[in-house]
Amino acid sequence: MPERPDANPATGFAVAILGELVRRGVRDVVLCPGSRSQALGLAAAAFEQAGLIRLRVRIDERVAGFLALGLAVETRTPVLVITTSGTAVANLHPAVLEAHHSGVPLILFTADRPLELRGIGSNQTTEQVGIFGPAVTWVRDVEAPSHTGFDPDYPGQVAHEAFSAAAGHSSTPGPVQLNLAFREPLSGPAGRLPHLDEHQWPERTLLRGLEVEHAPNTIVIAGHDAGPEAEALARSIGVPLIAEVSSGSRFGPNLVGSYRELLSDPEFGGRVERAIVYGHPTLSREVPALLESDGVTVRVIRAPGSEPYNPGRRASSVHDFASHEGGPDESLGARRWLGTWVQAGRDRLRGDGATREPAAAEERAGDFAREQLAAFREPITRRLLVETVWRLTWPHDRLVLGASRLIRVADAVVQGKKISVHANRGLAGIDGTVSTGLGIALASQDPGHDSGGALGVTRVLLGDLAVLHDAGALLFGLGETRPRIQVVVGNDGGGTIFDGLEVAATAPRDALDRVLYTPQAVDLRALAGAYGWEYRTATTRGELDVALAASDSPTLVEVPLVR
């Protein structure tokens, strides 16, 4: 029978459907203001007041989308995003694409006009159903509730479908869209919230596993978001581990440093016969080149995103997970294979200056003091910057790497360490990096999080163009939670990543600078001040150590770099 025909239908439906999502496990909601979505916004505020959700309000939908993505990355639970109609919906598209390709669960509530106001030139009205194309695998256009009420079972049905599709209970996780139409009057008193009983919903069922047997000349490759499972498998079967910096697998005794050089070496990469690939490798050309080589059997363990990683379409099989019974291969050939890879990787890192031997104990005090002073005054290079940030990040911290030159430097030089690292590598765009970092910081520092709101800090390491592209993320509305976060900007005045591409050898320098390098001279101190962030700068190693000392306030750290 219809639900409360005397109540405001927009508010009644908003409260009902939001309550059903909360019942299924949604705890984080990101809201952008708008008239058509006001019933949803006011319902969300009432649920927050009741202690049932954590509400974040942002004025920019692109920022909101990536903030929600960061929250979902950290919590591994669908996050709800609420927007009004029109261009507000379109501004979610970059975050939706990243979530789709990375397998991050988002639920989008996009408010809309009712059917009678569509297609007649109504203000702020466009075709919102299907606006994200194949980037959302589940979409529903929900008819506006009328003054006679709505079927009380319907909000539960559609919320269940949306949550299950986003969480990936029957496929891979990702973004879904509920397009919710509302008629005027657009809101009314929320009244009493529904009683919400706790209900546990199943995890995604893993359907197809790979039972790994010992085989000669095998390596495990861990791309972005591979997770600790890749490291565990490599250790279990006793083979070298190639792990990108944002893989979540860059640790353990089987880790190979400086892997790019080794993959290109005929004595190492040239002898690989089997590669087991986790996650989404994106940071080198050597990995796809190896996987496309004749004579290499490729087994792929699906990443959470929409497409399995399969360069050259040469994978002999694609699986949901891998397992191995028994211990590592202890044969002489297998131990030599593993040992030569690991030792060669370590030697290359040492030879490249990654490790610095401490001064000998018998050195004279004066020499030691001069050496320490020289180190304190050492100018900052990209390598020194990434190594310092890596060294100062610990398991209770979070590190977010932007899609800039710095993540590639980090991937090439930092050693193994079991810490939480994230990068938006689904499409590897620079947009939304600060917003994503803020979402991760807010979630990881929440008292209800698995970490218990540990006193860690989130560091976002990125280039100057990436921070300017997402400058709106620096805005906190009055009353919004401000997490412990440092945005560390390697400022080389533009996009120097293009200097390392083939185009730099063929394009005229003036044209290269104008359309690719895109030089900028923004006053980052003034930008930080305008948004109420602390500002620090560092030009030497000693200053960088001081600047990266943890602070309870959001801090922008500028590190000038030479092009």
N, C-alpha and C positions, 0 to 999 in steps of 0.2 A: 504494500500500500504506500502511497506517497508520504514523503517525510515532511512534517510540519509545514503545511501550506501557508500558515500565517506568518512564518519567519521569512527573512530576506533569503531568496533562493540562492543568490551568489555566495553569501556568507555561509549558509547552511551546507552547501556543497563543498566549499573550500575547507571548512572545519572537518567535514566527514572524510574527504579524500586525504587530507594531510594526516588526520588521525590514523587512517589505515596504513599509510606509509610508516608512521612512527611505530605502529604495532608490529610491522614487519622488520624493523631494525634501523630505519633512517634516524640519525641523530644530528646530522649537520645540514643546515640550510643556508644557502647564499641567496640574498634578495637584492634586486635592483628596484628602485621606486617606479611607480607608474599608476595611471588612473585605472586602466582596464584590469590590472592585476591587484587592485587594492584589497579585494576580499581575501585573496591568498596572503597578501602581506600582513594584514591585520590578524588573520588566523595564525600565521607564523609567530607574530609577536605575542599572542595569547598563549601559544604552546611554549614559547621561551619563558614567559612569566611563570608558567606552571612547572618549569624545570624539566620539560620533556625533550627539548631540542637545544642545540647551540646555534644561534642565529648570527649571521654576518651580513652587514648591509654595505653595499658598494654602489656608487652612482654610475659606473662604467661597466657595461655588460661584458666587454672583452676581458676586463680585469676580473669580473665576477666569475666568468667561465673558467679561467685559469686558476683562480683561488680555489674554486670547487675541485678542480682537478688535483691540486696539491693536497687538499684535505682527503680526497679519495685515495690518492697514492699512499698516504701515510696510514689511513685507517683500514684500507682494503674493503671498504663498505660503500654502497651507493650514496652519493651526496646529491641533494635536491637543489636545483637552481630555479629561481622564480623571476620571470621577466614580464613586462608588458608587451604590447603588440608593436608591429611595424619594424623599423630598423633595429629596435632593441633585440629582436630575435636574431637578426642577421649578424649582429656583433658577437654572438656566441659561436659562430662558425669556426674560427681558428681553434678554439679550445675543443670543440666537438670533433674536429678532424684529428687533433692530437690524441684525444681520448679513444677515438675509434682505432687508430693505428697502434696505440699502446695498450689497449684492453683495460682502460680505466672506467669504472662504473659511474655514470652520471644519469640523473633523472631530470629532464627539462620540463618544467611547467611553463608553457608559453601562452599567455592570455591572448584572447582574440575576440573579434566581433561575432555576433551570432550570424547565422546563415543569411538572414534577410538583409544584413548590412554589407555583405560581401559582394564584390563585382559591380558595385554601383558608384564607385568613386568616393567611398566614405573615408574620412580622415584617418590616418595611421592604420590603414588596412591594406594588406597585401596577401599573397598566397603563402601562408605559413606552413601548411601541411606539405611535407616533402621538400621544404626549403634546404634541408641538410643532405638531401640525396641519399646515396648509399652509406653515408657516414653514420646513420642511425638505422639499426636493423629492425626496430620496432617503433611504430608511431601510431597514435590514435587521435582522431579528431572528435572531441567530446562535445556533444550538443549542449547548448546553454540550458541550464535548469529553468523551468518555467515557474510561474506563480502557483501552479498546482503541486509543486514539489517534485521529487525524483524518487526512483526506486531505491529504497534504503540498502539493497544488496549491491547496487551498481558500483559505488565507490570502492568497496572491498574487492570486487572482481577486477576492476581496471587497475587498482593499486597493486594487486597481487601479480598481474601480468607484467606491469611496468618494472616492479622490483625484481622479479625473477629474470626478466630479460636483461636488465642492467647488470645484475649480479652474475650472470652467466650460468644459471642453473642447468640450462639445456644446451648451451653453446659457449662461445667466448664472451666474457664481460665487455661492456662498452656503454656508450650513451644511448638513451631512448628519449622519445618526445611524447608528451601528452599536451596536445593543443586544446586548451580549455576556453570555450566561449562563455561570455557572460553578458546578460542584458542589464539595462538600467532598471531600478537603482542598483548600483554596482557593489554596495556593501550595506551592512546593518550591524546591530549588536551581535557579538559572537555567542553570547549566552554561555551555558554550561558546556565544558568540553566533554567529549565522550570518555567513558571508562575504557582504559587500554590495558588489556591483559597481555602479558609477555608471551611471545611465541617464537620458537627457534625455527629457522628456515634452513633447508639443506644447502650444503656447499655443492659446487658443480661436480658432477660425476666425471671422473677421468676414465675414458673409455678404452683407449688403445695404448698399451705399454710396450716398451722395448726391453727385452731381457738381454743384457749386454754380456757377451762372452769375450774371453781373452782373444786378442788378435794382434799380430805384429804391427809395429809402427803406427800405433793409434795415438791421436791427440783429442782432447776435449776443448772445444772453443766456446767461451761464454761471452755472448754479446750483452747488450743493454737488458737489464732486468732479468737476467738468467737466474739469479738467486743462489743461495748456498747449495742447492741441489747439484749444480754443475761441479763445484769444488768437491763435494762429497763423492760423486761418481768418479772423478779423476783420481782421487785418493784411494777409492775402493778397488779400482782395477789397476792402479799403479801406472798411470800415464801422465805425460805433460799436460799442464793446464794453461791455455791462452785465455786471459780474462781482461776484457775492457774495463776501463776505470769506473764506469757506472753499471757494471754487471751485477754487483752484489756478490761476486765470487772471487774478488781479487785478494786472496789470502791463501794460506796453507803451504805445506812443504812442496807441493808439485807445481807451484806457480812459476811461470817463465817470464822473466823481465825482458825488455827490449825485443818483444816478439816479432815486430815487423821485419827487422833485419834477418831473423832466423827463418821466417816463413819464405823469404826471398833467397835463402841460401840453399844451393842444391844438396848440401850435406845434411840439412835439417828439413826444411819444407819440401825439398825435392824427393825426400825418402818417405813422406807420409803416405800411408796406404788407406787409412780410415780416419774420418773426422766425425765426431759426435758433436752436434751444434745445439747449444741452448741460447735462448734469448734472441736479440736482434742486433747483430754486429753492424756498426755504422761508421766506425772511426778509422778504418784503414782500407786501402785498396788491396792489400796483400791477402786478407782473409777471403774475399770473394774470388780473387785470382786463384788461390789454392783450391777452393771448392769447385771451381770450374775446370780444374786440371784433369786430364785423362789419367786413369789409374787410381784415383782417390774415391773410395766409397764414402758417401755422405749420408749420415743418419741425422734427421732433424727432430728435435724436441720442441714442440710448438711453444712460441712465446704467447703471452696473453692477448696480443693484438689480433687484428682482423685477418692477417695473412701470414702463413708460415714463411720463414726466411728460407729462400731456395734459389740462390743465384744460379743462372744458367739452367734452371729447372732440372738439376742433376741429382737431386736427393733420391736415393733408392727407396726411402720410406720416411714417413712423417708420423710422429707419435705424440701422445699427450704427456708421457712421462717415461723415465728409464729406471731400471733397477739392475742390481748385480748381486748374485749370491756368491759367497766365499770371499777370500782375501785377494790382495793384489798378486799379479803375476810375478813370481820370485825367480824366474829363469834368468840366466846371465844376460841374455840378449835384451829382455825387457828392462832389467835394472840398468843396463848400460844405456838403453834408449832414453829412459827417464833422466838418469843422472847427467848425461851429456847436454840435454836441453836445459835443465835447471841451472847447471854450472855455467853454460855458455851465456845464458841470460844474465846471470849475476855478474859475470866477467864484463859483459858489455856495459852494464849499468855502472860498475866501478870505473871502467875505462873512460866513461863519458862524464865522470865527475859527480855521479849521483850521491856517493858516500864520501864523507870527509873524515879521515883518520884523526883522532884526538892527538893533541900534542903529547910527546913522550914525557914520562914522569921526570926524567933527568934534565929536561930543558931548564934553562935558567929562567928565573921568575920574570926578569925584564923582557926576555924574548916572548914569553907566554903572554904578558900583558900587552905588548905591541901587537901580537897576533890577534888577540881578542878585540883590541880596538880597531884593527883593520877589518875584521869580520863585521863588527858593529857598523862600520861606515861603508860596507860593501854596497855598491849601487844595485838596485833591484832589476833583475831580468825577468822575463816570463817564467823561465825555469825556476828561479829562486822564489818567485811569487807562488807558483803552484806547489812547490815542495814545502814552503812554509805553511800555507793553508792546510795542506795534507798532514803535516807534522802536528799541527795544533788541533786537529779534529780527532775526537775520541768517540767510543761507542755510544755515549749518551748524547752526542751532538748529531746534527744532520748537515750534510753538505750537498748543495745543489750547484751543478755546473751548467753554465749557459752554452748555447751553440755558437761558440766563438773559437778563436785560435787557441785559447787557453785550455780547453778540454782536450785538444789533441796533444798539446805539450804535456799535460798531466798524464794522458794515456801512455805517452812514450817514456816517462821518466820516474813516476812515483812507484814506490815499492809496495809490497803486499801489506794490507792492514784491514782488519775486519771492522769496518765502519759503515754507516748508512749513507749511501751516495745516490743521488737522483739527477737525471737530466731528461729533458723532454726530447727523446730521440725517436718518437713515433714518426714524426715528419722532420725532426731536427731543425725547426725554425727558431728564430731568436725571440719571437713574440711570447709574452706571458711569463718570462722567466722569473721576474721579481714576484709576480702574483702567485705563481706556483710555489716559490720558496716561502711566501707568507702563509699559504695554506698548509704546507708541511710543518712550518714552525708552530702555527696555532694548534694543529692536531697533536703534534708530538708533545707539546707543553701543557696540554689540557690535563687536569687532575684525573679525569676518567679514562685516559689513554693507558695502554698496556705498560708504558714506561712510568706511569704514575705521575706524569708531569715533571719528569726528571729535570734537574737544573742544568740542562744542556743549552747550547746555542745553535741556531741554524745559520750557516754561512752560505751566501749565494755568491759564487765567483763567476764573473762575466765580463764582457767587453763593454766599451763605452756606448756603442750603437745599441746593444741589447738593453742597457739600462734606460737609454733615452726612448727606445721604442715602447717601453713599459713604464714610463715615468708616472703615469696616472695611478699605478699600484702603490706609490708612496703615500697616497692620501688615506688617512684614517679619519672617518667621521667622528664627531664628538661622542664619547661614550663607547666607541669600538675598542676591543681588546688589542693591545699593542704587544706583540711577542718579543722574546729575545732573539734578535736577528741582526746580522751584519751583511750588508750588500757591498761586496768587495769588487771594485771596478778597476780593471787593468785598462788605463786610458792611454791609448796610442793615437788618439785624434781621428779615428776612422776605422774602416774595415780592412785591417792589414792582412786578414786571412787570404784576401785576393792576391797579395803579393807572392804567395807561394803556389799559385795555380798557373797552368800553362799560359793563360791569357796575359800574364805579366810580361812574358817574353815576346809577345806579338803585338800588343795594343800600344798605341801612342801614349806616352806617360800622362799628358794632360787629360786625354780622354779616359784613361784608366782611373785617374784620381777623381774626375768629375762624376762618372757614372757607376763606379764600383767601390773605390776606397771611400768616397763621400766624406771629405774632411769636415770636422766640426770643432768648435771651440766653446762649448757650453761651460758656464761656471757651475760646476757640480756642488761647490760649497753653497752657492746661492740657491740652487735647486733643493738641496737637502734642507736648508733653512726655511724655504718657503713651505715645505711640507711638515716641518717640525721634527725632523730627524737630526740626531747628532751627526757631526761631520769630523772626520779625521783624514789626514793625508800622510803618506809615507814615501820617502825617496831612498832610504837605506834599509839594510836588513834590521838594524836595531830599532829604527822607527816603525818598521812593519810589525815586529814582535809586540811593541807597545800598543800600536793601533789595533791589533787583533785581540787584545785583552778583552775578556767577556764584559759586556755591559748589559744592564737590565733594560736599556732604551734602544729602540731601533737606530742603527748606526750605518752611515754610508762611509766607506773607507775608499779613498781615491789613491791609486797607485800609478803615477805617471810612468809610461813606458816609451822607449825609443822605437820609432817605426822600423 
